[in-house]
Amino acid sequence: MHELAICQSLLNQVEDIALQHQAETVSSITLGIGPLSGVESQLLINAYSIASAGTVAEQAKLIIEILPIRVSCSECGNESEAQANKLICKSCGNWRTTLVSGDEMLLMSLDLETFDQAEEKVLH
């Protein structure tokens, strides 16, 4: 299950950001995950509770947003949304497309609790 390794790497990044902002705890983590990323959201959620134990993000809510698959058409030049098993241009129907997004996993935001208890939102 590579989701555990992904969570551990994510939490290293979250802890570094929390330290930079002098945060005591992290209250929420928002991730954007593309359907073609190879990351299973439910497995990531399950692994998160194990990986976050004893970290600054132990009590943080993990929020996952599914990002759209987008392709760019080499024929008409348009960019459009596509389906995982059908990466064709919605404008002209061409199959010669380039994947623009949908294969990524992004740390989109963190909600941090600083030592003075004022909540701070960090966007990435």
C-alpha positions as CSV (number, residue, x, y, z in Angstrom):
1,M,0.0,0.0,0.0
2,H,1.9,3.0,-1.2
3,E,-0.7,5.4,0.3
4,L,1.1,5.0,3.7
5,A,4.4,6.2,2.1
6,I,2.5,9.1,0.5
7,C,1.0,10.0,3.8
8,Q,4.3,10.0,5.5
9,S,5.8,12.2,2.9
10,L,2.8,14.5,3.0
11,L,3.1,14.8,6.8
12,N,6.8,15.6,6.6
13,Q,5.8,18.5,4.3
14,V,2.9,19.6,6.6
15,E,5.2,19.5,9.7
16,D,7.8,21.7,7.9
17,I,5.1,24.2,7.0
18,A,3.7,24.2,10.5
19,L,7.2,24.8,11.9
20,Q,7.8,27.7,9.5
21,H,4.5,29.3,10.6
22,Q,5.1,28.5,14.3
23,A,1.9,26.5,14.5
24,E,1.1,24.3,17.4
25,T,-1.4,22.1,15.5
26,V,-2.9,21.6,12.1
27,S,-6.7,21.5,12.1
28,S,-7.3,20.5,8.4
29,I,-5.4,19.5,5.4
30,T,-6.9,19.8,1.9
31,L,-5.5,17.7,-0.9
32,G,-6.4,17.8,-4.6
33,I,-6.2,14.4,-6.2
34,G,-6.6,13.7,-9.9
35,P,-8.3,10.4,-11.0
36,L,-5.2,9.4,-13.0
37,S,-2.8,10.0,-10.1
38,G,-2.7,6.4,-9.0
39,V,-3.7,7.4,-5.5
40,E,-6.8,5.7,-4.0
41,S,-8.6,8.3,-1.8
42,Q,-10.1,5.8,0.6
43,L,-6.8,4.0,1.1
44,L,-5.1,7.4,1.7
45,I,-7.7,8.3,4.3
46,N,-7.2,4.9,6.0
47,A,-3.4,5.3,6.0
48,Y,-3.6,8.9,7.2
49,S,-4.9,7.9,10.7
50,I,-1.8,5.6,11.1
51,A,0.8,8.0,9.6
52,S,-0.5,11.1,11.5
53,A,-0.3,9.5,15.0
54,G,2.0,11.6,17.2
55,T,2.4,14.4,14.6
56,V,1.3,18.0,14.7
57,A,-1.5,16.9,12.3
58,E,-2.8,14.0,14.4
59,Q,-6.2,15.6,14.9
60,A,-6.4,17.3,11.5
61,K,-9.3,16.7,9.2
62,L,-8.2,15.3,5.9
63,I,-10.2,16.8,3.0
64,I,-9.8,15.4,-0.4
65,E,-11.0,17.2,-3.5
66,I,-11.1,15.3,-6.8
67,L,-9.5,17.3,-9.6
68,P,-10.8,17.2,-13.1
69,I,-9.0,15.5,-16.0
70,R,-8.2,18.1,-18.7
71,V,-6.7,17.6,-22.1
72,S,-5.3,19.9,-24.7
73,C,-6.1,19.1,-28.3
74,S,-3.3,19.1,-30.9
75,E,-5.9,19.6,-33.7
76,C,-8.1,22.5,-32.6
77,G,-6.0,23.8,-29.7
78,N,-8.8,23.8,-27.3
79,E,-8.6,22.6,-23.7
80,S,-11.4,20.5,-22.3
81,E,-12.4,18.1,-19.6
82,A,-12.2,14.4,-20.4
83,Q,-12.9,11.0,-18.9
84,A,-10.2,8.7,-17.6
85,N,-10.9,6.1,-20.3
86,K,-11.7,8.6,-23.0
87,L,-9.0,11.3,-23.4
88,I,-10.6,12.9,-26.5
89,C,-11.2,16.6,-27.2
90,K,-14.8,17.7,-26.4
91,S,-14.7,20.4,-29.0
92,C,-13.7,18.4,-32.1
93,G,-13.5,14.8,-31.0
94,N,-9.8,14.4,-31.9
95,W,-8.0,11.6,-30.0
96,R,-4.6,13.3,-30.3
97,T,-4.6,15.1,-27.0
98,T,-2.1,15.9,-24.3
99,L,-3.0,15.5,-20.7
100,V,-3.0,18.9,-18.9
101,S,-4.2,17.8,-15.5
102,G,-5.8,14.9,-13.7
103,D,-2.7,12.9,-12.8
104,E,-1.5,15.1,-9.9
105,M,-1.8,15.1,-6.1
106,L,-1.5,18.6,-4.6
107,L,-1.4,20.0,-1.1
108,M,-3.9,22.7,-1.6
109,S,-4.3,24.2,1.9
110,L,-3.6,23.8,5.6
111,D,-5.5,25.3,8.5
112,L,-3.0,26.0,11.3
113,E,-3.5,26.7,14.9
114,T,-0.7,29.0,16.1
115,F,0.5,29.3,19.7
116,D,-1.7,32.3,20.3
117,Q,-4.7,30.2,19.2
118,A,-5.5,32.4,16.1
119,E,-6.2,30.2,13.1
120,E,-4.2,30.8,10.0
121,K,-4.9,29.4,6.6
122,V,-1.9,28.5,4.4
123,L,-2.6,28.1,0.7
124,H,-0.3,26.4,-1.8
